Amino acid sequence: MQLKVNLHMHTSDDPRDVVGYSLFDAVDHAARHGFEVLALTCHEVCAWTEEYATYAATKGVLLIPGVELDVAERAGERGRHVLLLGADKDAERIRTFADLAAYRATHKGVLVIAPHPYFYGNFSLHAYLEKYIDLFDAIEHSWFYSTKINRNTRAAQVAAHHRKPFIATSDTHFFDYMHENYALLEVQEKTQAGVFAAITNHAFVNYTRPRRLVREMLVRQSLFSFTTLLARVGLLPTRKRKWH
């Protein structure tokens, strides 16, 4: 069977980014656009709950627990973004690549994705992706690209070289482009294990399109970043919940 999936999604549970919709809002929106699998991947916290999963199931959506971690080479250094799917609360203690390796060893069945690995900024993996390539099961094809600027190109080359799945997500912080950047998986069963197996077996097709450089990339992302900055300096609440 085929499943429409988004494996990188933030909600108002995120302690770092200002996201103006709740998990319930996200599930409702995703279901209207035909999504059947979502991964909840807030920064630094595994926000998944049984209540969330139950609500998603009523909409025909499988909700996978996840977290977007800051992972460094050594404790105390600046961390780089890493997506961990199938995560539990223990994952919140991961600080280094050694911690991530230890977690993988004791938590079978998880999936690790390298999000936007070659994007500008010291939050992206850059050289650490290939240095620790064995820790990653897949590499993200980000929504944030145009015909003129495309930081996915290097990621695609590394994915091909190391034979890693290169899967599209919308890194959802707002709904604008969620329904235009996703993967369609061919799965044996609609379960977390079935989804992960399809990804590792490259049994999917990406659906994505380049954005307009000024209007859809620079202006939209700048507005989101400015809102987040205002929240971080205390001029806006850090969380904006819209409970269903």
C-alpha positions in Angstrom: 0.0 0.0 0.0 1.1 3.6 -0.5 1.3 6.1 2.3 1.8 9.9 2.1 4.3 10.9 4.8 5.9 13.9 6.5 8.7 12.9 8.8 9.8 16.3 10.1 7.1 18.4 11.8 7.2 20.9 14.7 4.2 22.1 16.7 3.4 24.5 19.5 5.0 21.9 21.9 8.4 23.0 20.6 10.3 24.8 23.3 12.6 26.6 20.9 10.7 27.7 17.8 7.4 29.7 17.8 4.9 27.5 16.1 1.4 28.9 15.8 -0.6 25.6 15.7 -1.0 22.6 18.0 -0.5 18.9 17.2 -4.3 18.7 16.8 -4.3 21.5 14.3 -1.4 19.9 12.4 -3.1 16.5 12.2 -6.4 18.1 11.0 -4.5 20.0 8.3 -2.4 17.0 7.3 -5.4 14.7 7.1 -7.2 17.1 4.8 -4.3 16.9 2.4 -4.2 13.2 2.4 -1.3 12.5 4.8 -1.4 9.2 6.5 1.9 9.3 8.5 3.4 12.1 10.5 6.5 12.3 12.7 6.4 14.7 15.6 9.9 16.1 15.8 10.1 19.1 18.2 13.5 20.4 19.2 15.0 18.7 22.2 11.8 17.2 23.5 9.9 14.0 22.6 6.5 15.6 22.6 4.6 12.5 21.5 1.8 11.3 23.8 -0.8 8.5 23.8 -3.4 11.2 23.6 -1.8 12.7 20.5 -1.4 9.3 18.9 -5.0 8.4 19.6 -6.3 11.6 18.2 -4.2 11.2 15.0 -5.5 7.6 14.6 -9.1 9.0 14.6 -8.1 11.0 11.5 -6.4 8.0 9.8 -2.9 9.2 10.7 -0.1 7.2 12.2 1.8 9.5 14.5 5.5 8.5 15.0 7.3 9.8 18.1 10.5 11.7 17.3 12.8 14.6 18.3 15.1 17.0 16.6 18.3 16.9 18.7 21.4 19.1 19.0 24.2 16.6 18.8 27.9 17.5 19.2 31.2 15.7 18.9 32.1 16.5 22.5 29.9 17.6 25.4 29.7 21.3 25.7 30.3 22.0 22.1 27.7 23.5 19.7 25.3 20.7 18.6 24.2 20.0 15.1 20.6 19.1 14.1 19.8 15.4 14.0 16.3 13.8 13.6 15.6 10.7 15.7 12.4 8.8 14.9 10.9 6.1 17.1 12.3 8.1 20.0 11.3 8.0 23.7 12.0 10.3 26.6 15.5 8.8 27.1 16.5 10.4 23.8 16.2 13.9 25.4 19.5 13.1 27.2 21.5 12.6 24.0 24.2 15.3 23.7 27.0 13.7 21.6 27.4 11.4 18.7 28.7 8.8 21.1 25.4 9.2 23.1 23.5 8.7 19.8 25.5 5.6 19.0 24.8 4.2 22.5 21.1 5.0 22.2 20.9 3.2 18.9 22.6 0.2 20.4 20.0 -0.1 23.2 16.9 1.1 21.3 16.4 -1.2 18.3 14.1 -0.1 15.6 14.8 3.7 15.6 15.5 5.7 12.4 18.0 8.5 12.3 17.8 11.2 9.6 20.2 14.0 8.7 18.1 17.1 8.3 19.2 19.9 5.9 22.8 18.7 6.4 24.6 21.3 4.2 22.5 24.4 4.9 24.2 27.6 6.0 24.8 27.9 9.7 26.5 26.0 12.5 23.3 24.1 13.3 23.7 21.9 10.2 25.9 18.8 10.2 28.2 19.7 7.2 31.4 17.5 7.5 29.9 15.6 10.5 27.5 13.9 8.3 30.1 11.8 6.5 32.3 11.6 9.6 29.4 9.8 11.4 27.6 8.5 8.3 27.1 5.0 9.9 24.8 6.6 12.5 22.4 7.8 9.8 19.7 5.8 8.1 18.6 8.5 5.7 19.2 12.1 4.6 16.6 14.8 4.2 15.7 16.5 1.0 14.6 19.9 2.4 11.8 22.1 1.1 14.0 25.2 1.3 15.5 25.4 -2.2 15.0 27.2 -5.5 16.3 26.9 -9.0 19.0 29.4 -8.1 19.9 28.3 -4.6 19.8 24.6 -3.7 21.7 23.3 -0.7 20.1 19.9 -1.3 22.5 19.2 -4.2 25.5 18.2 -2.0 23.1 16.2 0.3 21.9 14.2 -2.8 25.5 13.5 -3.8 26.4 12.2 -0.3 23.2 10.1 -0.1 24.0 8.5 -3.5 27.6 7.9 -2.6 26.8 6.2 0.7 23.6 4.6 -0.7 21.4 6.3 1.9 17.7 7.1 1.3 17.2 10.7 0.3 13.7 11.6 1.5 11.7 14.8 1.1 10.1 16.5 4.1 8.6 20.0 4.7 10.4 20.6 8.1 7.0 21.9 9.0 6.9 25.1 11.1 4.0 26.6 9.1 1.6 24.9 6.7 2.4 26.8 3.5 4.4 24.2 1.7 3.6 21.0 3.7 1.4 19.5 1.0 4.1 20.2 -1.7 7.1 18.5 -0.1 6.6 14.9 1.0 7.3 11.3 0.2 5.0 8.6 -1.0 6.0 5.3 0.6 5.3 1.8 -0.6 4.8 -0.2 2.7 3.8 -3.7 3.7 1.9 -2.5 6.7 0.9 0.8 8.2 3.0 0.7 11.3 6.2 2.4 12.5 8.3 -0.6 11.6 6.6 -0.8 8.2 7.4 2.9 7.5 11.0 2.6 8.6 11.5 -0.5 6.5 10.1 1.2 3.4 12.5 4.1 3.9 15.6 2.0 4.5 14.7 -0.1 1.4 14.3 3.1 -0.7 10.7 2.2 -1.4 9.4 5.7 -1.8 9.0 8.5 -4.3 9.7 12.2 -3.4 7.2 14.9 -4.4 8.7 18.4 -4.2 9.1 21.5 -6.2 11.5 24.5 -6.0 10.3 27.5 -4.2 10.3 31.1 -5.4 13.5 32.6 -4.1 12.2 35.9 -2.7 8.5 35.4 -1.9 8.5 31.7 -0.7 12.0 31.4 0.7 13.5 34.7 1.9 10.3 36.5 2.9 8.5 33.6 4.4 11.5 32.2 6.3 12.5 35.7 7.5 9.1 36.3 8.9 9.2 33.1 10.8 12.8 33.8 12.1 11.8 37.3 13.2 8.8 36.0 15.1 11.1 33.4 16.8 13.6 36.1 17.7 10.9 38.3 19.3 9.9 35.3 21.4 13.4 34.6 22.5 13.9 38.1 23.8 10.6 37.9 25.7 8.5 40.1 23.4 6.3 37.1 22.4 5.3 34.0 24.3 7.6 31.0 23.5 4.6 28.8 23.0 1.3 29.4 21.4 -1.0 26.5 22.0 -4.3 26.0 20.2 -5.7 23.0 22.0 -8.4 21.2 20.1 
